[in-house]
Amino acid sequence: MSGQTVATSVRLPEELQRAARAAVESGMARSLTELIVDGLRERLVALATEKEQYTDKVAARAALEEYYEMYPEARPTLAQVAMAGAELDDHPALHHPDLIDKAIADLGEDAHPEDVLAWVKGVLAARASASGSDEAAVA
């Protein structure tokens, strides 16, 4: 630890205190205080990192939306986004682009790409079940 410190009281669950005491007695940590400070520090850094990553995503999304406003023809269609997702996941929809179009017609243009892929997977599973075939079964 560095810098000034302040005295504080921390209420710990008994099990946690016993585990901490065992860590100190076995030499894995110098003190209960060290364990608490290190744990708190690690959690605060993780929270700050999560916030920073979230902020970066929001900023990137805003920049992308601004770009799409300037160049609307650049915005991918729902079918293109769903197909890209299918390619990334080696989804069975990859081999059935016609079903992607049918899913969008059924679900609407505001559907989430994952919902489109789930719709396709459901249709393929139903087809496999109806035909008694394993070839169209999906994971």
C-alpha positions, 0 to 999 in steps of 0.5 A: 500500500502507498499513500495515506490510509484511514481506519475503517471497519468492515463486516465480513461473512464468517466463512470469508473471514475464516478463509482469509485467516487461513490464507494469512496463516498459510503465508498466501497473504500478509494480512487480512487488510492486504486481502481486502485492499487488493480485492477492492482495488482489483474490483474497482479496476475491473469496474473502471475497465468495464465502464471504459469499454462500454463508453468506447462501444457507445462512442463507436456506435454513435460514430457508425450511426453518424456515418450511416446518416451521411451514407444510408446506402452503406448501412447493411440490411438485416439479411446481410447482418444475419448472414454475416452472423451465420458466417461467423458462427457457421450457422445452418442459415449460411446454406439457406439464405432463402430462409433468412429472407422468409424469417425477415418477412415473418419477423419484420425488418426490426427483428434482431439478427439473432432472432432471424437466425433462431427462426431459421434454425427452428424451421430447419429443425422442424423440417428434420423432425418431419422428415425423420432425417438427421441431415437437417438437424441443427445443433 
